[in-house]
Amino acid sequence: MSVITENIDSCPYTGTRMVKGRVRARTSEEAPHLDNFFNGTPNWDLVTGVTRGKVYEVIKVEGFGDCEDITFIDDNGEEQTLADYFFTEVK
């Protein structure tokens, strides 16, 4: 299940949707497997401009079957896109 599109597995889509919503970047305690993206581990893409645990406003979502890329405004005021597994939903 995606954090933006409820029940995405039942009807996957491909394409870009403009959405309004909020997501929270997963913390190290919630997703320790993401730590390498944030701590500068060699051979891993470094994620910058994102504070783990912070809530971000979503501006668009691009779907690829049963997963999504979420575009949001990062801590530097710029658009950034990360996979949905970097986030959890905000209720």
A tleap script that builds the chain and sets N, CA, C and O, in Angstrom:
source leaprc.protein.ff14SB
mol = sequence {
  NMET SER VAL ILE THR GLU ASN ILE ASP SER
  CYS PRO TYR THR GLY THR ARG MET VAL LYS
  GLY ARG VAL ARG ALA ARG THR SER GLU GLU
  ALA PRO HIE LEU ASP ASN PHE PHE ASN GLY
  THR PRO ASN TRP ASP LEU VAL THR GLY VAL
  THR ARG GLY LYS VAL TYR GLU VAL ILE LYS
  VAL GLU GLY PHE GLY ASP CYS GLU ASP ILE
  THR PHE ILE ASP ASP ASN GLY GLU GLU GLN
  THR LEU ALA ASP TYR PHE PHE THR GLU VAL
  CLYS
}
set mol.1.N position { 0.842 -1.183 0.000 }
set mol.1.CA position { 0.000 0.000 0.000 }
set mol.1.C position { 0.881 1.238 0.000 }
set mol.1.O position { 1.883 1.298 0.713 }
set mol.2.N position { 0.513 2.199 -0.782 }
set mol.2.CA position { 1.248 3.455 -0.856 }
set mol.2.C position { 0.780 4.404 0.238 }
set mol.2.O position { -0.308 4.240 0.792 }
set mol.3.N position { 1.599 5.385 0.540 }
set mol.3.CA position { 1.214 6.360 1.555 }
set mol.3.C position { 0.287 7.427 0.998 }
set mol.3.O position { -0.348 8.141 1.775 }
set mol.4.N position { 0.185 7.561 -0.305 }
set mol.4.CA position { -0.683 8.567 -0.921 }
set mol.4.C position { -1.922 7.939 -1.550 }
set mol.4.O position { -3.033 8.418 -1.327 }
set mol.5.N position { -1.751 6.886 -2.323 }
set mol.5.CA position { -2.867 6.254 -3.020 }
set mol.5.C position { -3.318 5.030 -2.242 }
set mol.5.O position { -2.623 4.014 -2.199 }
set mol.6.N position { -4.471 5.137 -1.638 }
set mol.6.CA position { -4.995 4.031 -0.845 }
set mol.6.C position { -5.298 2.846 -1.743 }
set mol.6.O position { -5.865 3.007 -2.824 }
set mol.7.N position { -4.928 1.677 -1.306 }
set mol.7.CA position { -5.224 0.431 -1.999 }
set mol.7.C position { -4.660 0.407 -3.423 }
set mol.7.O position { -5.318 -0.079 -4.343 }
set mol.8.N position { -3.456 0.926 -3.602 }
set mol.8.CA position { -2.851 1.024 -4.932 }
set mol.8.C position { -2.663 -0.340 -5.587 }
set mol.8.O position { -2.692 -0.441 -6.814 }
set mol.9.N position { -2.474 -1.377 -4.802 }
set mol.9.CA position { -2.266 -2.708 -5.366 }
set mol.9.C position { -3.491 -3.224 -6.120 }
set mol.9.O position { -3.355 -4.052 -7.021 }
set mol.10.N position { -4.671 -2.751 -5.769 }
set mol.10.CA position { -5.881 -3.238 -6.435 }
set mol.10.C position { -6.102 -2.582 -7.797 }
set mol.10.O position { -6.800 -3.139 -8.644 }
set mol.11.N position { -5.519 -1.412 -8.015 }
set mol.11.CA position { -5.683 -0.746 -9.310 }
set mol.11.C position { -4.464 0.137 -9.586 }
set mol.11.O position { -4.561 1.362 -9.524 }
set mol.12.N position { -3.320 -0.477 -9.890 }
set mol.12.CA position { -2.112 0.312 -10.124 }
set mol.12.C position { -2.267 1.225 -11.339 }
set mol.12.O position { -3.034 0.938 -12.258 }
set mol.13.N position { -1.537 2.306 -11.322 }
set mol.13.CA position { -1.608 3.253 -12.429 }
set mol.13.C position { -0.204 3.663 -12.815 }
set mol.13.O position { 0.746 3.468 -12.058 }
set mol.14.N position { -0.085 4.228 -13.988 }
set mol.14.CA position { 1.171 4.800 -14.435 }
set mol.14.C position { 0.862 6.205 -14.904 }
set mol.14.O position { -0.049 6.413 -15.706 }
set mol.15.N position { 1.609 7.157 -14.412 }
set mol.15.CA position { 1.391 8.537 -14.813 }
set mol.15.C position { 1.588 9.475 -13.643 }
set mol.15.O position { 1.889 9.048 -12.528 }
set mol.16.N position { 1.416 10.758 -13.911 }
set mol.16.CA position { 1.614 11.792 -12.897 }
set mol.16.C position { 0.270 12.373 -12.498 }
set mol.16.O position { -0.580 12.647 -13.345 }
set mol.17.N position { 0.091 12.557 -11.198 }
set mol.17.CA position { -1.122 13.193 -10.682 }
set mol.17.C position { -0.709 14.352 -9.798 }
set mol.17.O position { 0.214 14.229 -8.993 }
set mol.18.N position { -1.385 15.465 -9.944 }
set mol.18.CA position { -1.173 16.588 -9.053 }
set mol.18.C position { -2.050 16.317 -7.828 }
set mol.18.O position { -3.253 16.095 -7.967 }
set mol.19.N position { -1.479 16.334 -6.672 }
set mol.19.CA position { -2.224 16.016 -5.458 }
set mol.19.C position { -1.881 17.012 -4.370 }
set mol.19.O position { -0.880 17.724 -4.443 }
set mol.20.N position { -2.719 17.045 -3.378 }
set mol.20.CA position { -2.406 17.782 -2.167 }
set mol.20.C position { -2.477 16.773 -1.046 }
set mol.20.O position { -3.443 16.017 -0.939 }
set mol.21.N position { -1.478 16.758 -0.228 }
set mol.21.CA position { -1.438 15.821 0.877 }
set mol.21.C position { -0.187 16.064 1.678 }
set mol.21.O position { 0.626 16.929 1.350 }
set mol.22.N position { -0.044 15.303 2.717 }
set mol.22.CA position { 1.135 15.440 3.559 }
set mol.22.C position { 1.695 14.067 3.859 }
set mol.22.O position { 0.954 13.100 4.030 }
set mol.23.N position { 3.011 13.995 3.920 }
set mol.23.CA position { 3.693 12.769 4.284 }
set mol.23.C position { 4.769 13.117 5.306 }
set mol.23.O position { 5.222 14.259 5.386 }
set mol.24.N position { 5.167 12.123 6.079 }
set mol.24.CA position { 6.239 12.324 7.050 }
set mol.24.C position { 7.394 11.417 6.678 }
set mol.24.O position { 7.211 10.223 6.442 }
set mol.25.N position { 8.598 12.000 6.626 }
set mol.25.CA position { 9.787 11.205 6.335 }
set mol.25.C position { 10.003 10.210 7.469 }
set mol.25.O position { 9.945 10.577 8.642 }
set mol.26.N position { 10.249 8.964 7.121 }
set mol.26.CA position { 10.432 7.913 8.138 }
set mol.26.C position { 11.700 8.152 8.953 }
set mol.26.O position { 12.726 8.574 8.418 }
set mol.27.N position { 11.615 7.881 10.234 }
set mol.27.CA position { 12.760 8.037 11.117 }
set mol.27.C position { 13.635 6.787 11.061 }
set mol.27.O position { 13.240 5.763 10.503 }
set mol.28.N position { 14.813 6.883 11.638 }
set mol.28.CA position { 15.733 5.753 11.687 }
set mol.28.C position { 15.130 4.587 12.464 }
set mol.28.O position { 15.351 3.426 12.119 }
set mol.29.N position { 14.372 4.895 13.508 }
set mol.29.CA position { 13.758 3.839 14.303 }
set mol.29.C position { 12.690 3.100 13.502 }
set mol.29.O position { 12.524 1.890 13.654 }
set mol.30.N position { 11.966 3.825 12.649 }
set mol.30.CA position { 10.911 3.209 11.848 }
set mol.30.C position { 11.465 2.430 10.661 }
set mol.30.O position { 10.917 1.398 10.273 }
set mol.31.N position { 12.554 2.931 10.089 }
set mol.31.CA position { 13.087 2.347 8.860 }
set mol.31.C position { 14.609 2.386 8.857 }
set mol.31.O position { 15.208 3.153 8.102 }
set mol.32.N position { 15.243 1.563 9.698 }
set mol.32.CA position { 16.710 1.590 9.760 }
set mol.32.C position { 17.368 1.222 8.432 }
set mol.32.O position { 18.524 1.576 8.201 }
set mol.33.N position { 16.646 0.513 7.553 }
set mol.33.CA position { 17.201 0.150 6.245 }
set mol.33.C position { 17.416 1.373 5.349 }
set mol.33.O position { 18.097 1.268 4.329 }
set mol.34.N position { 16.853 2.527 5.707 }
set mol.34.CA position { 17.056 3.754 4.936 }
set mol.34.C position { 18.241 4.580 5.427 }
set mol.34.O position { 18.604 5.570 4.792 }
set mol.35.N position { 18.848 4.192 6.541 }
set mol.35.CA position { 19.936 4.980 7.135 }
set mol.35.C position { 21.065 5.263 6.149 }
set mol.35.O position { 21.624 6.360 6.156 }
set mol.36.N position { 21.407 4.307 5.310 }
set mol.36.CA position { 22.525 4.492 4.378 }
set mol.36.C position { 22.294 5.633 3.392 }
set mol.36.O position { 23.258 6.222 2.902 }
set mol.37.N position { 21.040 5.954 3.093 }
set mol.37.CA position { 20.749 7.078 2.200 }
set mol.37.C position { 21.022 8.425 2.873 }
set mol.37.O position { 21.253 9.423 2.190 }
set mol.38.N position { 20.998 8.456 4.200 }
set mol.38.CA position { 21.114 9.708 4.934 }
set mol.38.C position { 22.480 9.922 5.585 }
set mol.38.O position { 22.809 11.050 5.953 }
set mol.39.N position { 23.276 8.872 5.734 }
set mol.39.CA position { 24.516 9.026 6.509 }
set mol.39.C position { 25.795 9.029 5.680 }
set mol.39.O position { 26.888 8.958 6.240 }
set mol.40.N position { 25.679 9.111 4.369 }
set mol.40.CA position { 26.873 9.229 3.535 }
set mol.40.C position { 27.621 7.930 3.300 }
set mol.40.O position { 28.815 7.956 3.004 }
set mol.41.N position { 26.958 6.812 3.421 }
set mol.41.CA position { 27.586 5.520 3.170 }
set mol.41.C position { 28.058 5.451 1.717 }
set mol.41.O position { 27.291 5.764 0.806 }
set mol.42.N position { 29.308 5.046 1.487 }
set mol.42.CA position { 29.800 4.930 0.104 }
set mol.42.C position { 28.905 4.020 -0.736 }
set mol.42.O position { 28.348 3.043 -0.236 }
set mol.43.N position { 28.779 4.357 -2.012 }
set mol.43.CA position { 28.003 3.602 -2.989 }
set mol.43.C position { 26.494 3.673 -2.775 }
set mol.43.O position { 25.750 2.874 -3.345 }
set mol.44.N position { 26.040 4.616 -1.965 }
set mol.44.CA position { 24.611 4.865 -1.780 }
set mol.44.C position { 24.337 6.306 -2.187 }
set mol.44.O position { 25.154 7.188 -1.923 }
set mol.45.N position { 23.190 6.556 -2.831 }
set mol.45.CA position { 22.803 7.929 -3.171 }
set mol.45.C position { 22.476 8.675 -1.889 }
set mol.45.O position { 21.644 8.229 -1.099 }
set mol.46.N position { 23.134 9.819 -1.680 }
set mol.46.CA position { 22.921 10.608 -0.467 }
set mol.46.C position { 21.669 11.463 -0.613 }
set mol.46.O position { 21.530 12.206 -1.585 }
set mol.47.N position { 20.761 11.360 0.349 }
set mol.47.CA position { 19.562 12.186 0.381 }
set mol.47.C position { 19.870 13.396 1.253 }
set mol.47.O position { 20.237 13.251 2.419 }
set mol.48.N position { 19.718 14.596 0.683 }
set mol.48.CA position { 19.931 15.832 1.433 }
set mol.48.C position { 18.663 16.675 1.369 }
set mol.48.O position { 17.805 16.446 0.516 }
set mol.49.N position { 18.544 17.644 2.262 }
set mol.49.CA position { 17.394 18.527 2.261 }
set mol.49.C position { 16.151 17.913 2.863 }
set mol.49.O position { 15.055 18.452 2.711 }
set mol.50.N position { 16.308 16.784 3.549 }
set mol.50.CA position { 15.180 16.089 4.173 }
set mol.50.C position { 15.517 15.825 5.627 }
set mol.50.O position { 16.573 15.275 5.940 }
set mol.51.N position { 14.617 16.217 6.511 }
set mol.51.CA position { 14.773 15.951 7.940 }
set mol.51.C position { 13.893 14.766 8.288 }
set mol.51.O position { 12.676 14.815 8.111 }
set mol.52.N position { 14.498 13.716 8.777 }
set mol.52.CA position { 13.732 12.515 9.124 }
set mol.52.C position { 12.770 12.823 10.262 }
set mol.52.O position { 13.154 13.417 11.269 }
set mol.53.N position { 11.529 12.418 10.097 }
set mol.53.CA position { 10.483 12.674 11.078 }
set mol.53.C position { 9.677 13.932 10.780 }
set mol.53.O position { 8.642 14.158 11.407 }
set mol.54.N position { 10.126 14.749 9.841 }
set mol.54.CA position { 9.437 15.998 9.493 }
set mol.54.C position { 8.304 15.735 8.511 }
set mol.54.O position { 8.382 14.822 7.689 }
set mol.55.N position { 7.253 16.542 8.601 }
set mol.55.CA position { 6.112 16.443 7.693 }
set mol.55.C position { 6.342 17.374 6.507 }
set mol.55.O position { 6.742 18.526 6.675 }
set mol.56.N position { 6.085 16.858 5.302 }
set mol.56.CA position { 6.261 17.610 4.067 }
set mol.56.C position { 4.959 17.657 3.277 }
set mol.56.O position { 4.165 16.717 3.308 }
set mol.57.N position { 4.753 18.759 2.571 }
set mol.57.CA position { 3.600 18.920 1.694 }
set mol.57.C position { 3.906 18.281 0.342 }
set mol.57.O position { 4.932 18.578 -0.270 }
set mol.58.N position { 3.029 17.418 -0.115 }
set mol.58.CA position { 3.182 16.744 -1.402 }
set mol.58.C position { 2.621 17.644 -2.493 }
set mol.58.O position { 1.558 18.242 -2.330 }
set mol.59.N position { 3.355 17.739 -3.625 }
set mol.59.CA position { 2.835 18.534 -4.729 }
set mol.59.C position { 2.455 17.678 -5.935 }
set mol.59.O position { 1.596 18.075 -6.723 }
set mol.60.N position { 3.073 16.525 -6.089 }
set mol.60.CA position { 2.640 15.604 -7.144 }
set mol.60.C position { 3.140 14.205 -6.844 }
set mol.60.O position { 4.068 14.000 -6.062 }
set mol.61.N position { 2.493 13.255 -7.493 }
set mol.61.CA position { 2.811 11.838 -7.327 }
set mol.61.C position { 2.901 11.231 -8.716 }
set mol.61.O position { 2.044 11.471 -9.567 }
set mol.62.N position { 3.943 10.445 -8.939 }
set mol.62.CA position { 4.060 9.730 -10.201 }
set mol.62.C position { 4.027 8.243 -9.899 }
set mol.62.O position { 4.819 7.744 -9.099 }
set mol.63.N position { 3.113 7.541 -10.541 }
set mol.63.CA position { 2.937 6.128 -10.269 }
set mol.63.C position { 3.643 5.256 -11.279 }
set mol.63.O position { 3.715 5.573 -12.466 }
set mol.64.N position { 4.161 4.152 -10.783 }
set mol.64.CA position { 4.830 3.154 -11.613 }
set mol.64.C position { 4.291 1.794 -11.209 }
set mol.64.O position { 4.961 1.050 -10.492 }
set mol.65.N position { 3.108 1.464 -11.652 }
set mol.65.CA position { 2.518 0.201 -11.233 }
set mol.65.C position { 2.059 0.282 -9.796 }
set mol.65.O position { 1.115 1.007 -9.485 }
set mol.66.N position { 2.723 -0.463 -8.904 }
set mol.66.CA position { 2.267 -0.482 -7.518 }
set mol.66.C position { 3.175 0.311 -6.572 }
set mol.66.O position { 3.133 0.092 -5.362 }
set mol.67.N position { 3.989 1.220 -7.096 }
set mol.67.CA position { 4.766 2.105 -6.218 }
set mol.67.C position { 4.669 3.520 -6.767 }
set mol.67.O position { 4.246 3.725 -7.905 }
set mol.68.N position { 5.059 4.485 -5.962 }
set mol.68.CA position { 4.926 5.883 -6.345 }
set mol.68.C position { 6.192 6.662 -6.018 }
set mol.68.O position { 6.885 6.365 -5.045 }
set mol.69.N position { 6.485 7.658 -6.839 }
set mol.69.CA position { 7.487 8.666 -6.510 }
set mol.69.C position { 6.730 9.883 -6.021 }
set mol.69.O position { 5.794 10.343 -6.674 }
set mol.70.N position { 7.131 10.405 -4.876 }
set mol.70.CA position { 6.454 11.536 -4.259 }
set mol.70.C position { 7.332 12.770 -4.414 }
set mol.70.O position { 8.493 12.767 -4.005 }
set mol.71.N position { 6.777 13.824 -5.004 }
set mol.71.CA position { 7.492 15.090 -5.153 }
set mol.71.C position { 6.963 16.049 -4.095 }
set mol.71.O position { 5.755 16.200 -3.918 }
set mol.72.N position { 7.888 16.690 -3.400 }
set mol.72.CA position { 7.544 17.555 -2.274 }
set mol.72.C position { 8.537 18.717 -2.244 }
set mol.72.O position { 9.535 18.708 -2.964 }
set mol.73.N position { 8.257 19.708 -1.412 }
set mol.73.CA position { 9.181 20.819 -1.219 }
set mol.73.C position { 10.070 20.467 -0.026 }
set mol.73.O position { 9.582 20.258 1.084 }
set mol.74.N position { 11.385 20.403 -0.271 }
set mol.74.CA position { 12.315 19.974 0.777 }
set mol.74.C position { 12.707 21.135 1.703 }
set mol.74.O position { 12.168 22.236 1.592 }
set mol.75.N position { 13.636 20.876 2.601 }
set mol.75.CA position { 14.067 21.871 3.584 }
set mol.75.C position { 14.750 23.080 2.952 }
set mol.75.O position { 14.851 24.132 3.584 }
set mol.76.N position { 15.217 22.945 1.719 }
set mol.76.CA position { 15.882 24.039 1.017 }
set mol.76.C position { 14.917 24.822 0.140 }
set mol.76.O position { 15.335 25.723 -0.588 }
set mol.77.N position { 13.628 24.489 0.199 }
set mol.77.CA position { 12.624 25.176 -0.595 }
set mol.77.C position { 12.583 24.735 -2.043 }
set mol.77.O position { 12.005 25.422 -2.884 }
set mol.78.N position { 13.190 23.592 -2.346 }
set mol.78.CA position { 13.245 23.090 -3.710 }
set mol.78.C position { 12.409 21.816 -3.849 }
set mol.78.O position { 12.168 21.098 -2.878 }
set mol.79.N position { 11.976 21.562 -5.080 }
set mol.79.CA position { 11.272 20.303 -5.338 }
set mol.79.C position { 12.254 19.147 -5.250 }
set mol.79.O position { 13.372 19.222 -5.760 }
set mol.80.N position { 11.823 18.087 -4.600 }
set mol.80.CA position { 12.629 16.870 -4.521 }
set mol.80.C position { 11.683 15.683 -4.673 }
set mol.80.O position { 10.532 15.740 -4.240 }
set mol.81.N position { 12.164 14.627 -5.280 }
set mol.81.CA position { 11.351 13.437 -5.494 }
set mol.81.C position { 12.039 12.234 -4.874 }
set mol.81.O position { 13.215 11.972 -5.127 }
set mol.82.N position { 11.290 11.508 -4.061 }
set mol.82.CA position { 11.772 10.272 -3.447 }
set mol.82.C position { 10.684 9.209 -3.575 }
set mol.82.O position { 9.506 9.525 -3.738 }
set mol.83.N position { 11.090 7.970 -3.498 }
set mol.83.CA position { 10.139 6.855 -3.538 }
set mol.83.C position { 9.246 6.874 -2.305 }
set mol.83.O position { 9.624 7.402 -1.259 }
set mol.84.N position { 8.068 6.297 -2.438 }
set mol.84.CA position { 7.104 6.326 -1.341 }
set mol.84.C position { 7.581 5.607 -0.085 }
set mol.84.O position { 7.073 5.885 1.001 }
set mol.85.N position { 8.537 4.695 -0.199 }
set mol.85.CA position { 8.993 3.978 0.993 }
set mol.85.C position { 9.827 4.854 1.934 }
set mol.85.O position { 10.168 4.414 3.032 }
set mol.86.N position { 10.158 6.065 1.533 }
set mol.86.CA position { 10.837 7.005 2.425 }
set mol.86.C position { 9.863 7.680 3.385 }
set mol.86.O position { 10.288 8.372 4.310 }
set mol.87.N position { 8.566 7.487 3.177 }
set mol.87.CA position { 7.563 8.243 3.902 }
set mol.87.C position { 6.541 7.349 4.582 }
set mol.87.O position { 6.415 6.162 4.279 }
set mol.88.N position { 5.820 7.956 5.507 }
set mol.88.CA position { 4.664 7.322 6.117 }
set mol.88.C position { 3.527 8.333 6.036 }
set mol.88.O position { 3.763 9.533 5.896 }
set mol.89.N position { 2.305 7.848 6.124 }
set mol.89.CA position { 1.158 8.749 5.979 }
set mol.89.C position { 0.980 9.627 7.219 }
set mol.89.O position { 1.398 9.272 8.321 }
set mol.90.N position { 0.356 10.766 7.009 }
set mol.90.CA position { 0.011 11.687 8.092 }
set mol.90.C position { -1.503 11.730 8.153 }
set mol.90.O position { -2.172 11.996 7.155 }
set mol.91.N position { -2.027 11.469 9.324 }
set mol.91.CA position { -3.499 11.470 9.481 }
set mol.91.C position { -3.952 12.771 10.089 }
set mol.91.O position { -5.148 12.971 10.302 }
savepdb mol mol.pdb
quit
